[in-house]
Amino acid sequence: MKSTVLLLLFVFTIFMSVGLANDPAKQVKAFNKDLATKNLLIGLESKNNGLISSSAFYLGEYNSTQAVIPLMKILKNSAAEELRISAALALLKIGDARGIYAIKQAIKFDESERVSNICSKFYNAYLSQKYSADS
């Protein structure tokens, strides 16, 4: 009797685990970079500084050339230093000539010494990477 109950319990456990393995809710969908980029670009227009900063970061990670103009706008116009720095970092990661030029301009014209210094470091890192790759 005890062995029959254990056997039934074992069979039940096997059937449940096979049933859960095929559960569509458990299946992971493939990553859609275009959709993610579109949502991150929307995130740049938010009023939430944390969302803007993380959106800028991930757009830089994805090397999204679509984000260059919105990121340049943040670098030039944002009141928050942190957002300007995040935008500059994202532009550096993307590596588009327009973005690199915006970083160079921020060195000279940003009213914040902190942003200017960090942009200078970003620009110097860009130059050292560019010229070390050429040689």
C-alpha positions in Angstrom: 0.0 0.0 0.0 2.7 2.5 1.0 4.7 1.6 -2.2 1.6 2.2 -4.4 1.1 5.6 -2.9 4.7 6.5 -3.4 4.6 5.3 -7.0 1.4 7.3 -7.7 3.0 10.4 -6.1 6.1 9.9 -8.3 4.0 9.6 -11.5 1.9 12.6 -10.5 5.1 14.7 -9.9 6.5 13.6 -13.3 3.3 14.6 -15.2 3.1 18.0 -13.4 6.7 18.8 -14.2 6.3 17.9 -17.9 3.1 20.0 -18.0 4.8 23.0 -16.4 7.7 22.8 -18.7 5.5 23.3 -21.7 3.6 26.2 -20.1 3.6 29.2 -22.6 3.8 31.7 -19.8 7.2 30.3 -18.9 8.6 30.7 -22.4 11.0 33.6 -22.9 10.4 35.8 -25.9 13.4 36.9 -28.1 14.9 40.3 -27.4 13.7 42.9 -29.9 16.3 45.6 -30.1 14.3 47.9 -32.3 11.4 47.9 -29.8 13.7 48.4 -26.9 15.3 51.4 -28.7 11.9 52.9 -29.4 10.9 52.6 -25.8 14.2 54.0 -24.6 13.8 57.0 -26.9 10.4 57.6 -25.3 12.1 57.3 -21.9 14.4 60.2 -22.9 11.3 62.5 -23.0 10.2 61.6 -19.5 10.2 64.1 -16.6 11.8 61.4 -14.4 15.6 62.0 -14.3 16.3 58.4 -13.3 14.4 57.1 -16.3 16.1 59.6 -18.6 19.6 58.7 -17.3 19.0 54.9 -17.6 17.5 55.3 -21.1 20.5 57.3 -22.2 22.8 54.7 -20.7 21.1 51.8 -22.5 20.9 53.7 -25.8 24.7 54.1 -25.6 25.1 50.4 -24.8 23.0 49.5 -27.9 25.0 52.0 -30.1 21.7 53.5 -31.2 22.4 56.1 -33.9 18.8 57.1 -33.7 19.5 58.5 -30.2 22.2 60.9 -31.2 20.1 64.0 -31.8 17.9 63.5 -28.6 21.1 62.9 -26.5 22.7 66.0 -28.0 19.6 67.9 -27.0 19.9 66.7 -23.4 23.7 67.4 -23.3 23.0 71.0 -24.4 19.8 71.9 -22.7 19.2 69.8 -19.6 19.3 71.7 -16.2 20.6 68.5 -14.4 24.3 67.9 -14.5 23.8 64.2 -14.1 21.7 64.0 -17.2 24.2 66.0 -19.3 26.9 63.6 -18.1 24.8 60.5 -18.9 24.0 61.9 -22.4 27.7 62.6 -23.0 28.7 59.1 -22.0 26.0 57.6 -24.2 27.2 59.8 -27.1 30.8 58.6 -26.5 29.7 54.9 -26.6 27.7 55.5 -29.8 30.8 57.1 -31.4 28.9 59.1 -34.0 30.9 62.2 -35.2 28.0 64.6 -34.3 27.9 63.3 -30.8 31.7 63.5 -30.4 31.6 67.1 -31.6 28.8 67.9 -29.1 31.0 66.4 -26.3 33.9 68.6 -27.5 31.7 71.7 -27.5 30.5 70.9 -23.9 34.1 71.0 -22.8 34.3 74.7 -23.8 30.7 75.9 -23.3 29.0 74.0 -20.5 28.5 76.3 -17.5 29.2 73.5 -15.1 32.9 72.8 -14.4 32.0 69.3 -13.4 30.4 68.5 -16.7 33.2 70.2 -18.6 35.8 68.2 -16.8 34.0 64.9 -17.4 33.4 65.7 -21.0 37.1 66.5 -21.3 37.9 63.0 -19.9 35.4 61.4 -22.3 36.8 63.2 -25.3 40.4 62.4 -24.3 39.4 58.7 -24.0 37.8 58.9 -27.4 41.0 60.4 -28.9 43.3 57.8 -27.3 41.1 55.0 -28.5 40.9 56.4 -32.0 44.6 57.0 -32.4 45.7 53.8 -30.7 43.4 51.8 -33.1 44.9 53.6 -36.1 48.5 52.7 -35.3 
